Amino acid sequence: MRKISLAVMSLAFLVACKTQQTASTSEKKLATATTVNIDLKNVVDDKVKVVMNPIGFTSTTATFHIPKTVPGTYSTDNYGKYIEDFKALDANGNELTVTHTDDNSWKIDNAKKLSTVTYWVNDTYDIENTHDVFSPAGTNILEGKNFMLNLHGFVGYFKEHQELPYTLHISHPENLTGNTSLIDIDPTTDKDTFIAKRYFEVTDNPIMYAEPNNASFKIGEMEILLSVYSPSNTLKAADLKEDMQKMMQAQKDFLGDVNATKKYAILLYMSTMKDDANGFGALEHHTSTTVVFPEMMPAQALAKSMKDVVSHEFFHILTPLSVHSEEIHNFDYSNPEMSEHLWMYEGVTEYFANLFQVNQGLIDEYEFYNRVLGKIKGSKRYNDEMSFTEMSKNILKDPYKPNYANVYEKGALIGMCIDLIIREESNGQEGVLAMMKKLSAKYGVEKPFIDAILFDDITAITYPEVRKFINTHVIGNTPINYTEFFKKLGLSMQSKEAKTGYLLKDMQTPYISVDQKTKEVFFLTETNSFLTTLGVKPNDRLVSINGTAYNLSNIQALVGASFAWSVDDDITMVVKREGETITLEGKVIEPMGKTYTLAPDELPATDKRVVLRNAWMKN
């Protein structure tokens, strides 16, 4: 998963269009298990009806579940809260006794007679002010226009049948296309049929229904589908195709001989931000990623953010999709046990999402250094003396939960440090990518590792110095001295003035924050020339901008609106300062701010520090 926050062809034809493909013999055999029908044609009160026919039960009771948590989110979201009018029926249509035991579970009596369960599903996008479900993991029901089917929000399971096949039948308006990496085996134009080998495969394959707005391309043997829903139809998938193709080709070149999926779908939902999705970023799956961004986002900013978040999600094909623990492989959707290795699942993935860009020439070394420094600064907002493995294992509860976002900051830096240690010990010949490839070869998609022995495996394929670092800074709670690592690379700190965003220095560093008690937006100590010229001071509490009031509930809308500001626009900002209400008026100017960067020391090209630095970024 990758969040953007204030802290912050042939496949297209097969997938995006109706095909005449028929089910193979093996697929027909799979279709003998649980059958699910989802009706997208007859939406009632912004709800969709689901009818499910499970295979038989031998027990007197059975419990139906909708996920409490899903892989990749590391949060408790209780998708059962969006299920209404749940019924269990026998073969004659008679209702069986049902007890709603908790938010996500329904106990059914006389289960031997159970033939059908039915229920209605509400969506999450238009009520996002009432919950914390991350938008790319959420659901959307917009009748006749868009359905974002993150299927964990629509399809439930019985634990007895969780490892058995599912057949999904989805009825939909003819003008909408089901975009997914799954293969539709129904030849009709208003009904799709998909087969999944087990429940995990259901939840691992989102489907976005929308009017066709797709682009496709090939990366080696891999087929890529880019599907976009733009409410005003202003953004075309073709507008992003070139950048996405260039980026994903660079990723494949960086990964080398890693066996990637043969099909991959990128599902981009553009939000109006009015009773709509407002959690921006992406969620990974084995063969796809769901992405949410505001439609008002400028094209250049969108292209950059898409490059960052999609590359992050795609690198998840290494971990946790290929290298993962038993807790992830046998994921318990109702009572999840979390793995202690978020430093790898999210941290190393985020590190690769930045490293490959300098390695493949998509950004220069100074941009890469700035990103590293941004992560160091970002990591300081969290508890730097908290054991990362302990935090990961307990990430769903306090006091660890508030530190989750540090997996993208310190987690990436942990990956960097391990990379540099391996580079130094191998004379630049190998790094953390080689380590991950070796782990992938030992384990893989179908073979999980045991959580407690991963570090032993890593030590065996790397060096004792790596284990020492892990014991001290990953298992242990000693903060990392990054300056020592920079010295090994012949890098030192410098400062300069550079262009920034109006409210964000960059996508990692904001100029504003939120008072969790009062829900007020306030300005931080670090600022830029635009805010200073307007008269904003540290700790000013924002009341409104150009007549629109802002607080925690619409802070994403505030950031989205700032993307549309232009130099010389009139701006009126009302703030509270030490209890006094003050009106600040002026013109929007280009924002400039002090940035700190790493810069190479003057050293001969043969110096071991220069050699190590080049091996780090270019090998």
N, C-alpha and C positions, 0 to 999 in steps of 0.2 A: 504494500500500500504506500502511496505517496500523497501527502497532503500539501497543498499550497495554502498557507495561512499567514496571519500577520506575523508570526514569529519568524511568519513566512513569506479483362483478364479472365483466367479460367475460374479461379476461386470466387471471384465476384459473381460470376454467372451461376455457379453452383450454390453459393451461399446467399447472395443478395437477391437472386431471382428464382422464380419457380422453375424446377427442373422436371424432366420426365423420368428421373431415376427411379428404379423400383428396388424393393428390399431384397437383399441377398438371403440365401437360405439361412445363414447363421443369424442375420438380423431378425428374421421371422421367428427363429427359436427364442431369441431374447425377448420378443414381444409377448411372451406367455406369463410374465410376472405382473408387477403393479402397473396399472394403467391410469393416467391422469388426463382429464379433459379441461382445458382452460378456454373460456369463452370471452374473446375480446370484441365480439360484435355487439353483444347485448349488455352494455354497461349500464348499471343502475345506481344512481346517487354516487357516482364516482367510485363504484366498486365493481369488481370482476368476480364472477362465479367460478369455482373450481369443483369438479366432481372427480373423485378418486375411487378406483376399484382395486383394493388390495387382494393378494392371494389369501388363502384360508388360514385360520388360526386353530390350534389345538387347545389353547388355554381358555379359561372361562372369562378372563378379562384381557383387554389389550389397551395400550396407551399410545395415542397419536401425538406426535411432537412437531412443532415448528421451531427452527433453531433459535436458541438464546444468543449464541455467538457463532460467527462463521470464520473460517481460516482467513488470515490476512488482515483482519480488522483489529484484533487485540482489544476488544471492548465488548461490554455486555449491552446488547441492543434489543433483546426480547421482541423478535419479529412476530410472535404470537399475539402481541397487543393489537395488531392490525387485522386480526381474523375475527369475523362476526358470524353469528347464526350458524354455528357448527352443529351438524346433525350426523348421526350414524344410523344406517338403514339396513334391514335385512333384505333378502331377495324379493320379497313381496312389497317392499316399500314401507314397511312398518318401522317406526322409530325405536331404536334401542336406547336404554338409559345411559346418559353421558354425564360425567362429573368433570367440571373444569377445575383441575387440581392446582394449577398455577398459570402464570401468564402464557406459557408456551405448551401446556400439556392438557389432554382430554382423555380421561379414563372411560372406556366403553365396557359395559357389562354384557354378558351373554355373547361374548366375542365369536363363538363358534358359528353364530348365525350372521355375522357381519358380512355384508356384501358391498356397501357403498358408504363413503363419507362425503358430505358436501359442506361447503362453507363459502363465505364471501370475503374478498380481500380488499382492504383499503390501502391506499398508497401513502408514501412518506414525503414526497417532494412538496406537496402543497400545504403541509402542516409542520414544516421543519422548525418552526418556533416552539413546538411542543415536545421535541425529543432531540437526541444527540446522534441519531443514525447518520453516519458519514455518507454524503450524497452518492458517491460512486458505488456504495454498497446498498443504496436505497432503492425505492421503487417508484414508478410513475404510471399513472393512469390518466391520460388525456384523450378522451373519447374521439376517435376518428383521426387523431393526429400523431400521438406518440404513446408507446407503452415501453417503459424500461423494465424488463423482466430480469431482475436479479432473482433467480428462481428460488433462492432460499426464503424469499418473502412470499412466495406463491405455493410452493410444493412442500408438503410435510412428509413424515416418515414414521413407520413403526420400527423400533429397534430390531425386532425379529427379522425384518425384511431389508434392513439397511444395506446389506451387501448383495442384494439381488437386483436384477434388471428393472428398469423403468421404461415405459413407453409414454411419450408426451404427445397428445393431440391438441393443437392450438388452432381454434377458429378465429379468423381475423378479417377485417375489412379488406376488400380486394385492392384498394389503393395503397395499402401499407405492406411493406416488405419486411420479413423477419431476417435481421442481420445477426449472424452468429458464426462461430467456427464449426458448429454442428452441421450435419448433412440432413436436409429435408428429404424424406423418401415418399412424400405424398405429391402426386402430380397435379392436384387441383390448385386453383388460384386463390382460394380463400381458406385453405386449411393446410397446416404444416404438421408433419409427424417426425419426431426425433426419438432416437433410442439411446439410452444411457445404460452402461453396464452395472452401475450401482448408484446409490444416492449421492455420493460425493461427486460423481460425474454430472449429476443434475445441477448441483449448486456451483459447479466449476465452469459452467457454460452459460453465461448471460446471453439474453436475446434482446435486441432493440428493434421494435417495430416502428417504422416511419416511412414516409414517402421516399422513394429512391433518391439518395444523395450520396453516391458512393464513388470510390476510386479504388483501383487495384493495381498491384505490381508484384514482381517476383524478386526475391533475394536468394540467389542460388536456386535450390530446390524448394524453397519455402514460398508459399502463396500468402500474400498479405491483402486483407480487406480493410479499407478505411471507410467507415460509415459515419455520417454526420447528421444530427438533427439540429437545424437552425430555425427557431420559431418564425423569424421574419424572412427566412430564406436568403439571408445576406451572405452567409458563409457557405461556400461550396467545397466539397471534399477535394475537388481538383485543385483548389487554392493551397491545400496543405500537402498534396501528394509529393511534390518535388522534394520538399524539406524532409518529409517522413522517409521517403525512399533513400535519400542521401544519408540520413541519420541511421537508419536500420542497416544499410549496407556497411556503414562504418562499424556498427556494433558486431555484425557478423565477421568482418575482417579482424576486429579486435579479439573476438572469441576463438577464431581459428577453427579447430577441429571439434568443437563442442557440437554434439548432436542436438540441433534445435527441432522444434515441432515443424511438421510439414505444412501446417495451416495456422494462420494467426489473424485474429480480428481485432481492430481498434474501433471501439464504439464511443463516439464523442457526442455528448449531450450539451448543447449550449442553452444556458438558463436565462430567462427574462429577469430573474431575481425578484419578481412580484408574485408572491405566493408560489414560490418555485424553489428549486434546489439552490442552496447557498454554501455548500461545503465543497471547496474546489480542490481537485487533485485526481487521483486515479487509484483503482484497485486491481491487483494482478490476478490472473488465472493461468492455468497451464497453457492454453492456446488463445487467450484473448486478454484484453484489458478494457475496463470501463472508465471513461474520463468525463469529468464535468468542469466546465468553465463558464463564466458570464459572457453572454452574447455581445455585450458592449465593450468587451476587451479589445484594445487595438490589435491590428493584425500582427504587428511586429512582436508585441508582448505575448500574444497567443502562440505564435510560432516558436518563440523561445521556451515558453512554459510547456508546450507540447513536447518539445525535444527533451526537456529535462524529465518530465513525469513519465512519458511513454518509454524512454530509454530505461528509467528505473524499473518500471514494471516488466519490460522485456528481459532485463537481466535476472529477474526472478526465475527464469528457466534454469539457472544454476542452483539457486537456493532461495526459498525452501522447496521448489518444485522438483529438483533432482536430488539435492542433498538436504535431508530433513530427518527429524527424530520420530520416534514412535508416537509421541503425543500429537504430531501433525498428521502422520500417515493414518492413524486410527482416531481421527478427530471425533471428540464427543461434543455434539452440537448442543446438548442439554446441560452438561456439567463439564466443561472443558478443563483439561489439565494442560497448563502452558509449559513450553520448553524454555530452558534457560539460555537459549542461544540467539536471542534477538540481535546481538552484536553482529552475527553472521547473516541471518535472514534479511534484516533491513539495513544494517550498517554496511556490510561488505557490498550489498547490492547498490546502495546509494553511492558508495565509494567508486564502484565501477562506472556508474552513470555519469560521473564527473571525469574520472581518469581516461575513459575511452575517448572523450572529446578532445583532450589535448594530445592523446596518443595518435589519433587519426586526423589531426589538423583541423577539427571543427572550431576549436578555440585556441588562442595562443597561450603561452606559458604564464603570462601575467594574469590573464583571466582565471586560469586554473589556480594560481597562488591566491588570488582574491577569494575564490570559493573555499579554499582550505581555511583561510583566515576567518571567513564568515562562519564556518562551522565551529571553529574554536570559540569565537565570540558567542555564537548561539548556544554552545554547550554550557557556557558559564551561567545561563539562566536557570539551569537545573542543578540538582545536588551532585556535585562533582566528586563527592566522597561516598557515593552509594555503589555497592557492588553491582556490576552490570548483570552478572548471572543471577543474583538474588532478585534484582529488579525484574528481569525477564520472567522468571519463574512465577512471580507474584504480580504481574503487570495489571491484572484485573481488579486489584484492590489497593487501598491506601496503605502506606504513603507512597507506594510505587507508581500507581496509576498516573498521577500528575507529571511524572518524569518520562512518560512514554515517548513524547516527541524527541527526546534526546537520542533515540535510536538512529535518527537521521543526522544528528550532529556528532556526538561523541562516538556513536556506533560506527559512522563512516571514518572517523579519525582513528579508531581502533584498527579498522581494516587497513588504513594507510600505514600505521606504525608497523603492523605485522608484515605488510608488503616491503617496507624499507628494511626491516630486519632480515627477511629472507633474501632480498636483493644484496644486502651487504655480505651476508654469509656465503652466498653462492657466486660472488664476484659478478653480480649483475645478470646472471644467466636465468634466474627464475624469480618469481614473485608470488603474490597471493593468488593470482589467477592460476598459476601452475598448481598451487595447493588445492584450489577448488576443483580443478580438473581431476586431480588424483582422488579426491574424495568422491567425486561424481562417478569415477570409474569403479571405485570400491563399492559404492552403494547404488544410487540411481533412483528413478521414479518409483519403482516397486519394492525397494529394499531400504527401510529406515535404519538409522543408527540408534544406539542406546544413548540417551541424553548424557548420562554420567561418564561415558568413556570417549566422547568426541575429542576432548583435549589430549587424551592419550594417542588417539589416531593422528591428530595434527602433529604432535611431537615426533611420532615415528616417521612422518614423511617430510618434516622440516628440520628444525634445529633446536637444541636445548635453550638457546636464547629466546626463541619464540615462547616456549613454555614458561620461562622466567617472566617474560612480559605479561603473559596471560595470568599467571599466579598473582602478580603484583597489581596489575591495572584492570583486569577483567573480572577475575574471581575476587581479588582484593579490592580495597577501596582507596588506593593511593592515586591521586590525580597524576595525569601524564604531563611530563615536562616536554612540551613540543619544541622548545628552543633547542634542546639537545639533538633532536632529530633534524632540525633545520641546519644546524652546524655541520652535520654529516653530509649535507647536500651543498654546502657552500652558499647558504641563503641567509640574508639578514633583513631587518625591517626598515621600511621607508614610508613616508607619508606624502600625500599629494591631494589636490582638489580635483574632483571628478563629478560628472553629471549623475544625479540620482533620480529616484522617483519623487513625487510630491509628498506622499505619506509613507513610502517604503524606500529605504536606502537601496535595497535590492529585495529579491523575493524571500530572503532569509532574515533581513534586519529591518524592523519597523521603526518609525519615528513616533508611533503612538502605541498605547496599551490600554487595558481595561481594568478598572477597579472592580474586583469581583464582588465586593460588598454593595457598592452603590450602583453598579452596572454602568458607570460613567466612562467615557473615553477620555483619556488624558495624554498629554504630550510628554515624551521622555526627554532626558537631558541632552542627548545627542540630537542635533537638528540640521537643517540645510538652509541655504540662502533664501529660498522662497518663504519658508516659515518665519525666519528671522526678520526679513524685510516686511512681512505682513504684520509683525509685532507679537507673534506667538512666543510665550516663555515656557520653560520647563514646568510641568505640573499644572498648566492651564487645563481646565475641564471643558471639553467641547460641548456646546449646547446645540449649535446648528451651523450649517453652511448653505448659503443662498436660500434660506428659509426652510430647509429640511432638517428636522431634528435627528440627532444620531445618538445611539447608545449601544450597549452590547447586543441588543436584539437585531440591529441592522448594520453592524460594523462591516460585514462583508459588502453590503450595498455601498457603504461609504468608500471603501477601497475601490470597488468597481466604478463608482462615479468619478473618482480621481483620475482614472485612466483616460477619461474623456476630456479632461481640462486641457486648454490650449493657452500658449503664451499670449498675453494681452487680454484674456478674458477678465471681466469684472468678477470680483469675489468678495463676499461678505461673510465673515466668520464671527459667530458669537461664542464667547468663552466665559467661564466663571474663574475668577482669580482671587483667591483668599476671600471668598464669599461675595465678591462684587461681580456683577454682570458687565462685561465689556464687549463692545462691538468693534471688530477689526475690519477695515475696508481697504481694498487696493486692487492691483492687477496681478494676474498670474505671471510669474517670471520663470525662466528656466532654473530648476533647482540644482544647486551645486553643493557638495558637501566634502568634508575631509575624509579621505579613505586611507587606510593603511595597507601596504602591500609588501610582499616579499620580493626581494631583488637579488640577483646573483652577485656574489663578491667577484672582484677582479682576480681571476685565477687562470693559470695556463690550462689549456684543453686537456692536458695529460694528467692534471691533478686528480687524485682518486675521488675527491668530492664531486668534481664535474662529471667524471665517468659514471659515478653512482647516480647522479641527478639525471643524466641522459638515459641511463638504463631504466630508471624509474618511470620517466614520462614517455619514452619512445620505444622501448623494447616490447 
